[in-house]
């Protein structure tokens, strides 16, 4: 690591990055795969802010997530949201971890 990179990196207060894949198992829609990342910001006084971002994986997961959240694939087709499910965590493929 170059001294310049180390200096720039230490200038930011983002201390943790957690990323991977999570499967949401819905009783009616089936498995919906999400890519996720969580960022943690810690203030000098110890206060923390965690921001988690989730995006459905392309393909069937995107279609199922749109249905779950009531987002129509196109403006011409309204979708009715469905009930709740459960979540499970799985390991990310090497291509996502890199």
Protein Blocks (a to p, Z undefined) as FASTA:
>chain_A
ZZklmmmmmmpccfbdcddddddddfklopadddddddddddfkopacddddddddehjk
lmmmmmmnopafbfklccddddddddddddddfklmZZ
